[in-house]
């Protein structure tokens, strides 16, 4: 396996936004996983390194999902939203990310 060298600038661009939804809150409570919207070209190793760098926590595992964009209609023409990637990050026991702390 080739060694991947990740620069700090690249890792800071991997995480696009946290997913704060009803389903994500349920998964966070039941399975201690956090959902993030990430770049479509990012890998699991990059996502793990980015979360550890930004939030100063230890990551146990990363699961990714490619979400296809919805087909939408605007009048007579059809359009399509962009495809995107979602990552579920499992934290080690005792670790926590609190998004409401900044408010």
The first five atom37 places (N, CA, C, CB, O) and aatype in JSON, in Angstrom:
{
  "aatype": [20, 20, 20, 20, 20, 20, 20, 20, 20, 20, 20, 20, 20, 20, 20, 20, 20, 20, 20, 20, 20, 20, 20, 20, 20, 20, 20, 20, 20, 20, 20, 20, 20, 20, 20, 20, 20, 20, 20, 20, 20, 20, 20, 20, 20, 20, 20, 20, 20, 20, 20, 20, 20, 20, 20, 20, 20, 20, 20, 20, 20, 20, 20, 20, 20, 20, 20, 20, 20, 20, 20, 20, 20, 20, 20, 20, 20, 20, 20, 20, 20, 20, 20, 20, 20, 20, 20, 20, 20, 20, 20, 20, 20, 20, 20, 20, 20, 20, 20, 20, 20, 20, 20],
  "atom_mask": [
    [1, 1, 1, 1, 1],
    [1, 1, 1, 1, 1],
    [1, 1, 1, 1, 1],
    [1, 1, 1, 1, 1],
    [1, 1, 1, 1, 1],
    [1, 1, 1, 1, 1],
    [1, 1, 1, 1, 1],
    [1, 1, 1, 1, 1],
    [1, 1, 1, 1, 1],
    [1, 1, 1, 1, 1],
    [1, 1, 1, 1, 1],
    [1, 1, 1, 1, 1],
    [1, 1, 1, 1, 1],
    [1, 1, 1, 1, 1],
    [1, 1, 1, 1, 1],
    [1, 1, 1, 1, 1],
    [1, 1, 1, 1, 1],
    [1, 1, 1, 1, 1],
    [1, 1, 1, 1, 1],
    [1, 1, 1, 1, 1],
    [1, 1, 1, 1, 1],
    [1, 1, 1, 1, 1],
    [1, 1, 1, 1, 1],
    [1, 1, 1, 1, 1],
    [1, 1, 1, 1, 1],
    [1, 1, 1, 1, 1],
    [1, 1, 1, 1, 1],
    [1, 1, 1, 1, 1],
    [1, 1, 1, 1, 1],
    [1, 1, 1, 1, 1],
    [1, 1, 1, 1, 1],
    [1, 1, 1, 1, 1],
    [1, 1, 1, 1, 1],
    [1, 1, 1, 1, 1],
    [1, 1, 1, 1, 1],
    [1, 1, 1, 1, 1],
    [1, 1, 1, 1, 1],
    [1, 1, 1, 1, 1],
    [1, 1, 1, 1, 1],
    [1, 1, 1, 1, 1],
    [1, 1, 1, 1, 1],
    [1, 1, 1, 1, 1],
    [1, 1, 1, 1, 1],
    [1, 1, 1, 1, 1],
    [1, 1, 1, 1, 1],
    [1, 1, 1, 1, 1],
    [1, 1, 1, 1, 1],
    [1, 1, 1, 1, 1],
    [1, 1, 1, 1, 1],
    [1, 1, 1, 1, 1],
    [1, 1, 1, 1, 1],
    [1, 1, 1, 1, 1],
    [1, 1, 1, 1, 1],
    [1, 1, 1, 1, 1],
    [1, 1, 1, 1, 1],
    [1, 1, 1, 1, 1],
    [1, 1, 1, 1, 1],
    [1, 1, 1, 1, 1],
    [1, 1, 1, 1, 1],
    [1, 1, 1, 1, 1],
    [1, 1, 1, 1, 1],
    [1, 1, 1, 1, 1],
    [1, 1, 1, 1, 1],
    [1, 1, 1, 1, 1],
    [1, 1, 1, 1, 1],
    [1, 1, 1, 1, 1],
    [1, 1, 1, 1, 1],
    [1, 1, 1, 1, 1],
    [1, 1, 1, 1, 1],
    [1, 1, 1, 1, 1],
    [1, 1, 1, 1, 1],
    [1, 1, 1, 1, 1],
    [1, 1, 1, 1, 1],
    [1, 1, 1, 1, 1],
    [1, 1, 1, 1, 1],
    [1, 1, 1, 1, 1],
    [1, 1, 1, 1, 1],
    [1, 1, 1, 1, 1],
    [1, 1, 1, 1, 1],
    [1, 1, 1, 1, 1],
    [1, 1, 1, 1, 1],
    [1, 1, 1, 1, 1],
    [1, 1, 1, 1, 1],
    [1, 1, 1, 1, 1],
    [1, 1, 1, 1, 1],
    [1, 1, 1, 1, 1],
    [1, 1, 1, 1, 1],
    [1, 1, 1, 1, 1],
    [1, 1, 1, 1, 1],
    [1, 1, 1, 1, 1],
    [1, 1, 1, 1, 1],
    [1, 1, 1, 1, 1],
    [1, 1, 1, 1, 1],
    [1, 1, 1, 1, 1],
    [1, 1, 1, 1, 1],
    [1, 1, 1, 1, 1],
    [1, 1, 1, 1, 1],
    [1, 1, 1, 1, 1],
    [1, 1, 1, 1, 1],
    [1, 1, 1, 1, 1],
    [1, 1, 1, 1, 1],
    [1, 1, 1, 1, 1],
    [1, 1, 1, 1, 1]
  ],
  "atom_positions": [
    [[0.84, -1.18, 0.0], [0.0, 0.0, 0.0], [0.89, 1.24, 0.0], [-0.96, 0.0, 1.22], [1.83, 1.33, 0.78]],
    [[0.59, 2.17, -0.86], [1.42, 3.37, -0.95], [1.14, 4.3, 0.22], [1.16, 4.1, -2.27], [0.02, 4.38, 0.73]],
    [[2.17, 5.0, 0.64], [2.04, 5.95, 1.73], [1.38, 7.22, 1.21], [3.41, 6.26, 2.37], [1.83, 7.78, 0.21]],
    [[0.33, 7.67, 1.87], [-0.33, 8.9, 1.49], [0.11, 10.0, 2.43], [-1.87, 8.73, 1.52], [0.02, 9.86, 3.65]],
    [[0.58, 11.09, 1.87], [0.98, 12.23, 2.67], [-0.11, 13.29, 2.55], [2.38, 12.79, 2.22], [-0.37, 13.8, 1.46]],
    [[-0.74, 13.61, 3.67], [-1.82, 14.57, 3.68], [-1.32, 15.88, 4.26], [-3.02, 14.04, 4.47], [-0.8, 15.92, 5.37]],
    [[-1.49, 16.94, 3.51], [-1.12, 18.23, 4.04], [-2.24, 18.74, 4.94], [-0.82, 19.23, 2.9], [-3.39, 18.31, 4.83]],
    [[-1.89, 19.65, 5.81], [-2.87, 20.19, 6.74], [-3.93, 20.99, 5.99], [-2.17, 21.08, 7.8], [-5.1, 21.0, 6.39]],
    [[-3.54, 21.66, 4.91], [-4.52, 22.42, 4.13], [-5.57, 21.5, 3.51], [-3.82, 23.22, 3.03], [-6.76, 21.82, 3.51]],
    [[-5.13, 20.37, 2.98], [-6.06, 19.4, 2.39], [-7.01, 18.85, 3.45], [-5.3, 18.24, 1.71], [-8.21, 18.73, 3.2]],
    [[-6.5, 18.52, 4.64], [-7.33, 17.95, 5.69], [-8.37, 18.95, 6.19], [-6.46, 17.49, 6.86], [-9.47, 18.55, 6.56]],
    [[-8.04, 20.22, 6.19], [-8.99, 21.23, 6.63], [-10.12, 21.43, 5.61], [-8.28, 22.56, 6.87], [-11.16, 21.98, 5.96]],
    [[-9.93, 20.99, 4.38], [-10.96, 21.12, 3.35], [-11.83, 19.87, 3.21], [-10.31, 21.44, 2.02], [-12.84, 19.9, 2.5]],
    [[-11.46, 18.78, 3.86], [-12.18, 17.52, 3.71], [-13.59, 17.6, 4.29], [-11.41, 16.38, 4.38], [-14.54, 17.19, 3.63]],
    [[-13.73, 18.13, 5.51], [-15.04, 18.22, 6.16], [-15.74, 19.47, 5.65], [-14.9, 18.25, 7.72], [-15.23, 20.58, 5.8]],
    [[-16.91, 19.28, 5.04], [-17.67, 20.41, 4.52], [-18.57, 20.98, 5.61], [-18.5, 19.99, 3.29], [-18.57, 22.19, 5.86]],
    [[-19.36, 20.1, 6.27], [-20.29, 20.56, 7.31], [-20.77, 19.37, 8.12], [-21.49, 21.32, 6.68], [-20.8, 18.25, 7.61]],
    [[-21.15, 19.59, 9.38], [-21.79, 18.51, 10.14], [-23.25, 18.36, 9.69], [-21.72, 18.79, 11.68], [-23.89, 19.34, 9.3]],
    [[-23.76, 17.17, 9.74], [-25.15, 16.91, 9.41], [-25.96, 16.94, 10.71], [-25.32, 15.54, 8.67], [-25.87, 16.01, 11.51]],
    [[-26.72, 17.99, 10.92], [-27.56, 18.12, 12.11], [-29.0, 17.88, 11.68], [-27.38, 19.52, 12.79], [-29.72, 18.82, 11.34]],
    [[-29.41, 16.62, 11.7], [-30.77, 16.25, 11.34], [-31.34, 15.37, 12.45], [-30.8, 15.51, 9.96], [-30.64, 15.0, 13.39]],
    [[-32.61, 15.05, 12.32], [-33.25, 14.19, 13.31], [-32.61, 12.8, 13.31], [-34.76, 14.09, 13.04], [-32.38, 12.21, 14.37]],
    [[-32.34, 12.28, 12.13], [-31.71, 10.97, 12.02], [-30.29, 10.99, 12.57], [-31.71, 10.5, 10.55], [-29.88, 10.06, 13.26]],
    [[-29.53, 12.04, 12.27], [-28.15, 12.15, 12.76], [-28.12, 12.27, 14.28], [-27.45, 13.36, 12.12], [-27.22, 11.71, 14.92]],
    [[-29.08, 12.98, 14.87], [-29.16, 13.1, 16.32], [-29.48, 11.75, 16.96], [-30.22, 14.14, 16.72], [-28.91, 11.4, 17.99]],
    [[-30.39, 10.99, 16.35], [-30.73, 9.65, 16.84], [-29.52, 8.73, 16.8], [-31.88, 9.05, 16.02], [-29.26, 8.0, 17.76]],
    [[-28.78, 8.76, 15.69], [-27.59, 7.9, 15.55], [-26.51, 8.31, 16.54], [-27.05, 7.97, 14.11], [-25.8, 7.46, 17.08]],
    [[-26.38, 9.62, 16.77], [-25.39, 10.1, 17.74], [-25.71, 9.61, 19.15], [-25.32, 11.64, 17.72], [-24.81, 9.23, 19.89]],
    [[-26.98, 9.62, 19.52], [-27.38, 9.17, 20.85], [-27.26, 7.66, 21.0], [-28.8, 9.6, 21.13], [-26.78, 7.18, 22.03]],
    [[-27.69, 6.91, 19.99], [-27.73, 5.45, 20.11], [-26.38, 4.78, 19.85], [-28.76, 4.89, 19.16], [-26.01, 3.85, 20.56]],
    [[-25.64, 5.24, 18.84], [-24.42, 4.56, 18.41], [-23.15, 5.36, 18.63], [-24.54, 4.2, 16.98], [-22.07, 4.9, 18.26]],
    [[-23.24, 6.56, 19.22], [-22.08, 7.43, 19.44], [-21.33, 7.7, 18.13], [-21.13, 6.8, 20.48], [-20.11, 7.6, 18.07]],
    [[-22.09, 8.04, 17.08], [-21.51, 8.36, 15.78], [-21.93, 9.78, 15.4], [-21.96, 7.34, 14.69], [-23.03, 10.22, 15.72]],
    [[-21.05, 10.48, 14.71], [-21.31, 11.83, 14.24], [-21.36, 11.8, 12.72], [-20.24, 12.85, 14.76], [-20.51, 11.17, 12.09]],
    [[-22.34, 12.47, 12.13], [-22.47, 12.51, 10.66], [-21.9, 13.82, 10.13], [-23.96, 12.35, 10.24], [-22.18, 14.89, 10.66]],
    [[-21.1, 13.72, 9.06], [-20.52, 14.88, 8.41], [-20.76, 14.81, 6.92], [-19.01, 14.97, 8.71], [-20.79, 13.73, 6.33]],
    [[-20.94, 15.97, 6.3], [-20.92, 16.07, 4.85], [-19.47, 16.34, 4.47], [-21.9, 17.21, 4.31], [-18.86, 17.28, 4.96]],
    [[-18.92, 15.49, 3.59], [-17.5, 15.58, 3.24], [-17.34, 15.71, 1.73], [-16.72, 14.35, 3.77], [-18.29, 15.51, 0.98]],
    [[-16.12, 16.03, 1.29], [-15.84, 16.14, -0.14], [-15.98, 14.77, -0.79], [-14.42, 16.7, -0.37], [-15.69, 13.74, -0.18]],
    [[-16.44, 14.76, -2.03], [-16.69, 13.48, -2.72], [-15.41, 12.72, -3.04], [-17.46, 13.73, -3.99], [-15.46, 11.51, -3.22]],
    [[-14.27, 13.4, -3.12], [-13.01, 12.72, -3.43], [-12.2, 12.35, -2.19], [-12.18, 13.58, -4.34], [-11.06, 11.92, -2.31]],
    [[-12.78, 12.52, -1.01], [-12.04, 12.2, 0.22], [-12.12, 10.71, 0.54], [-12.59, 13.03, 1.41], [-13.08, 10.03, 0.17]],
    [[-11.1, 10.22, 1.23], [-11.04, 8.81, 1.63], [-11.32, 8.7, 3.12], [-9.65, 8.19, 1.29], [-11.37, 9.7, 3.84]],
    [[-11.5, 7.47, 3.57], [-11.76, 7.24, 4.99], [-10.58, 7.67, 5.86], [-12.07, 5.76, 5.24], [-10.77, 8.23, 6.94]],
    [[-9.36, 7.43, 5.38], [-8.18, 7.83, 6.15], [-8.08, 9.35, 6.25], [-6.91, 7.27, 5.51], [-7.71, 9.88, 7.3]],
    [[-8.41, 10.05, 5.17], [-8.4, 11.51, 5.21], [-9.46, 12.05, 6.15], [-8.62, 12.08, 3.81], [-9.21, 13.01, 6.89]],
    [[-10.65, 11.45, 6.13], [-11.74, 11.89, 7.0], [-11.35, 11.68, 8.46], [-13.05, 11.13, 6.67], [-11.58, 12.56, 9.3]],
    [[-10.77, 10.53, 8.77], [-10.33, 10.25, 10.14], [-9.29, 11.27, 10.59], [-9.76, 8.82, 10.24], [-9.39, 11.81, 11.69]],
    [[-8.3, 11.53, 9.76], [-7.25, 12.49, 10.11], [-7.81, 13.9, 10.26], [-6.15, 12.48, 9.06], [-7.38, 14.64, 11.13]],
    [[-8.76, 14.27, 9.41], [-9.35, 15.61, 9.47], [-10.16, 15.81, 10.75], [-10.24, 15.85, 8.25], [-10.07, 16.86, 11.38]],
    [[-10.95, 14.81, 11.13], [-11.75, 14.93, 12.36], [-10.84, 15.0, 13.58], [-12.73, 13.74, 12.49], [-11.09, 15.79, 14.5]],
    [[-9.79, 14.19, 13.6], [-8.85, 14.23, 14.72], [-8.11, 15.56, 14.79], [-7.85, 13.08, 14.61], [-7.83, 16.05, 15.88]],
    [[-7.81, 16.15, 13.64], [-7.1, 17.42, 13.6], [-7.99, 18.58, 14.05], [-6.56, 17.68, 12.2], [-7.59, 19.41, 14.86]],
    [[-9.21, 18.63, 13.51], [-10.09, 19.77, 13.76], [-10.7, 19.73, 15.16], [-11.19, 19.82, 12.72], [-10.73, 20.75, 15.85]],
    [[-11.2, 18.56, 15.58], [-11.95, 18.48, 16.83], [-11.15, 17.94, 18.01], [-13.15, 17.61, 16.62], [-11.66, 17.91, 19.13]],
    [[-9.9, 17.52, 17.8], [-9.02, 17.02, 18.87], [-9.66, 15.86, 19.64], [-8.68, 18.16, 19.84], [-9.67, 15.84, 20.87]],
    [[-10.18, 14.89, 18.88], [-10.76, 13.67, 19.45], [-10.1, 12.46, 18.8], [-12.31, 13.63, 19.27], [-9.41, 12.6, 17.79]],
    [[-10.32, 11.28, 19.37], [-9.8, 10.04, 18.8], [-10.93, 9.31, 18.08], [-9.18, 9.14, 19.91], [-12.01, 9.11, 18.64]],
    [[-10.67, 8.93, 16.84], [-11.68, 8.29, 15.99], [-11.45, 6.78, 15.99], [-11.62, 8.85, 14.54], [-10.32, 6.31, 15.84]],
    [[-12.53, 6.04, 16.16], [-12.48, 4.58, 16.15], [-12.64, 4.04, 14.74], [-13.55, 4.0, 17.07], [-11.86, 3.19, 14.31]],
    [[-13.66, 4.52, 14.0], [-13.93, 4.04, 12.64], [-14.68, 5.09, 11.84], [-14.74, 2.73, 12.68], [-15.29, 6.0, 12.4]],
    [[-14.61, 4.95, 10.52], [-15.31, 5.85, 9.61], [-16.08, 5.01, 8.59], [-14.32, 6.83, 8.9], [-15.52, 4.09, 8.0]],
    [[-17.35, 5.33, 8.39], [-18.17, 4.7, 7.37], [-18.65, 5.79, 6.42], [-19.39, 3.93, 8.02], [-19.1, 6.84, 6.86]],
    [[-18.53, 5.55, 5.12], [-18.93, 6.57, 4.15], [-20.09, 6.09, 3.3], [-17.75, 6.94, 3.27], [-20.27, 4.89, 3.07]],
    [[-20.88, 7.06, 2.82], [-22.02, 6.78, 1.96], [-22.01, 7.8, 0.84], [-23.37, 6.83, 2.76], [-21.87, 9.0, 1.1]],
    [[-22.14, 7.35, -0.41], [-22.31, 8.26, -1.53], [-23.79, 8.49, -1.74], [-21.64, 7.69, -2.83], [-24.54, 7.56, -2.03]],
    [[-24.22, 9.74, -1.59], [-25.63, 10.11, -1.72], [-25.82, 10.71, -3.11], [-26.08, 11.11, -0.58], [-25.17, 11.69, -3.47]],
    [[-26.74, 10.11, -3.88], [-26.97, 10.65, -5.23], [-27.93, 11.83, -5.14], [-27.54, 9.55, -6.17], [-28.85, 11.85, -4.33]],
    [[-27.7, 12.82, -5.99], [-28.53, 14.01, -6.0], [-29.93, 13.73, -6.53], [-27.87, 15.09, -6.84], [-30.12, 12.85, -7.37]],
    [[-30.89, 14.49, -6.03], [-32.27, 14.3, -6.45], [-32.5, 14.91, -7.83], [-33.23, 14.91, -5.44], [-31.88, 15.9, -8.2]],
    [[-33.41, 14.29, -8.59], [-33.84, 14.85, -9.86], [-34.99, 15.79, -9.56], [-34.25, 13.73, -10.88], [-35.97, 15.41, -8.91]],
    [[-34.88, 17.03, -10.03], [-35.88, 18.05, -9.77], [-36.45, 18.57, -11.08], [-35.3, 19.2, -8.94], [-35.8, 18.5, -12.12]],
    [[-37.66, 19.1, -11.01], [-38.31, 19.65, -12.19], [-38.54, 21.14, -11.95], [-39.65, 18.91, -12.49], [-39.03, 21.54, -10.9]],
    [[-38.18, 21.96, -12.95], [-38.44, 23.39, -12.9], [-39.2, 23.75, -14.18], [-37.1, 24.21, -12.77], [-38.58, 23.98, -15.23]],
    [[-40.5, 23.79, -14.11], [-41.31, 24.04, -15.31], [-41.26, 22.84, -16.22], [-40.84, 25.29, -16.06], [-41.59, 21.72, -15.81]],
    [[-40.85, 23.05, -17.46], [-40.78, 21.97, -18.43], [-39.44, 21.24, -18.4], [-41.02, 22.5, -19.81], [-39.33, 20.12, -18.89]],
    [[-38.43, 21.87, -17.83], [-37.09, 21.28, -17.86], [-36.8, 20.48, -16.6], [-36.03, 22.37, -18.04], [-37.32, 20.77, -15.52]],
    [[-35.98, 19.46, -16.76], [-35.57, 18.62, -15.64], [-34.14, 18.99, -15.24], [-35.66, 17.11, -16.01], [-33.32, 19.35, -16.09]],
    [[-33.86, 18.91, -13.98], [-32.52, 19.2, -13.49], [-32.13, 18.18, -12.45], [-32.45, 20.63, -12.91], [-32.95, 17.36, -12.02]],
    [[-30.87, 18.21, -12.03], [-30.38, 17.26, -11.04], [-29.46, 17.97, -10.07], [-29.65, 16.08, -11.72], [-28.59, 18.75, -10.48]],
    [[-29.65, 17.71, -8.79], [-28.75, 18.25, -7.78], [-27.44, 17.47, -7.78], [-29.4, 18.22, -6.38], [-27.38, 16.35, -8.29]],
    [[-26.41, 18.07, -7.21], [-25.1, 17.42, -7.18], [-25.12, 16.2, -6.26], [-24.02, 18.41, -6.71], [-25.83, 16.17, -5.26]],
    [[-24.32, 15.19, -6.63], [-24.08, 14.06, -5.74], [-23.14, 14.52, -4.64], [-23.47, 12.83, -6.52], [-22.32, 15.41, -4.85]],
    [[-23.26, 13.91, -3.44], [-22.4, 14.28, -2.32], [-22.11, 13.06, -1.47], [-23.06, 15.38, -1.48], [-22.7, 12.0, -1.66]],
    [[-21.19, 13.21, -0.54], [-20.73, 12.1, 0.29], [-20.98, 12.42, 1.75], [-19.23, 11.8, 0.04], [-20.75, 13.53, 2.21]],
    [[-21.45, 11.41, 2.47], [-21.72, 11.53, 3.9], [-20.8, 10.55, 4.64], [-23.23, 11.25, 4.23], [-20.58, 9.43, 4.18]],
    [[-20.27, 10.98, 5.78], [-19.4, 10.12, 6.58], [-19.96, 10.01, 7.99], [-17.95, 10.66, 6.59], [-20.27, 11.02, 8.63]],
    [[-20.08, 8.78, 8.48], [-20.43, 8.53, 9.88], [-19.14, 8.19, 10.62], [-21.5, 7.37, 10.02], [-18.46, 7.22, 10.28]],
    [[-18.81, 9.0, 11.61], [-17.55, 8.86, 12.34], [-17.85, 8.3, 13.73], [-16.79, 10.22, 12.44], [-18.6, 8.92, 14.49]],
    [[-17.28, 7.14, 14.06], [-17.42, 6.55, 15.39], [-16.26, 7.02, 16.25], [-17.47, 5.0, 15.31], [-15.1, 6.89, 15.87]],
    [[-16.58, 7.56, 17.42], [-15.55, 8.04, 18.34], [-15.23, 6.98, 19.37], [-16.0, 9.33, 19.02], [-16.07, 6.14, 19.7]],
    [[-14.02, 7.02, 19.9], [-13.63, 6.1, 20.96], [-14.42, 6.42, 22.22], [-12.1, 6.17, 21.23], [-14.85, 7.56, 22.39]],
    [[-14.62, 5.44, 23.1], [-15.38, 5.69, 24.33], [-14.77, 6.83, 25.15], [-15.45, 4.41, 25.18], [-13.55, 6.91, 25.33]],
    [[-15.64, 7.69, 25.64], [-15.18, 8.83, 26.42], [-14.95, 10.08, 25.6], [-13.94, 8.48, 27.14], [-14.76, 11.15, 26.16]],
    [[-14.96, 9.97, 24.27], [-14.74, 11.11, 23.38], [-16.1, 11.71, 23.01], [-13.94, 10.68, 22.1], [-17.1, 10.99, 22.93]],
    [[-16.13, 13.02, 22.79], [-17.39, 13.69, 22.46], [-17.11, 14.95, 21.65], [-18.18, 14.03, 23.74], [-16.12, 15.65, 21.9]],
    [[-17.98, 15.23, 20.68], [-17.94, 16.48, 19.93], [-19.23, 17.2, 20.23], [-17.75, 16.23, 18.38], [-20.31, 16.67, 19.99]],
    [[-19.13, 18.43, 20.77], [-20.32, 19.2, 21.11], [-20.37, 20.42, 20.19], [-20.3, 19.64, 22.63], [-19.56, 21.34, 20.31]],
    [[-21.33, 20.42, 19.26], [-21.45, 21.53, 18.3], [-22.14, 22.73, 18.94], [-22.22, 21.08, 17.06], [-21.97, 23.85, 18.44]],
    [[-22.9, 22.55, 20.01], [-23.62, 23.65, 20.64], [-22.73, 24.44, 21.6], [-24.84, 23.12, 21.39], [-23.17, 25.46, 22.13]],
    [[-21.5, 24.02, 21.83], [-20.63, 24.69, 22.8], [-20.21, 26.08, 22.32], [-19.39, 23.85, 23.07], [-19.91, 26.94, 23.15]],
    [[-20.17, 26.31, 21.02], [-19.74, 27.58, 20.49], [-20.79, 28.68, 20.59], [-19.36, 27.42, 19.07], [-20.47, 29.86, 20.41]],
    [[-22.03, 28.32, 20.9], [-23.11, 29.31, 20.96], [-23.24, 29.92, 22.33], [-24.42, 28.69, 20.57], [-24.11, 30.77, 22.54]]
  ]
}
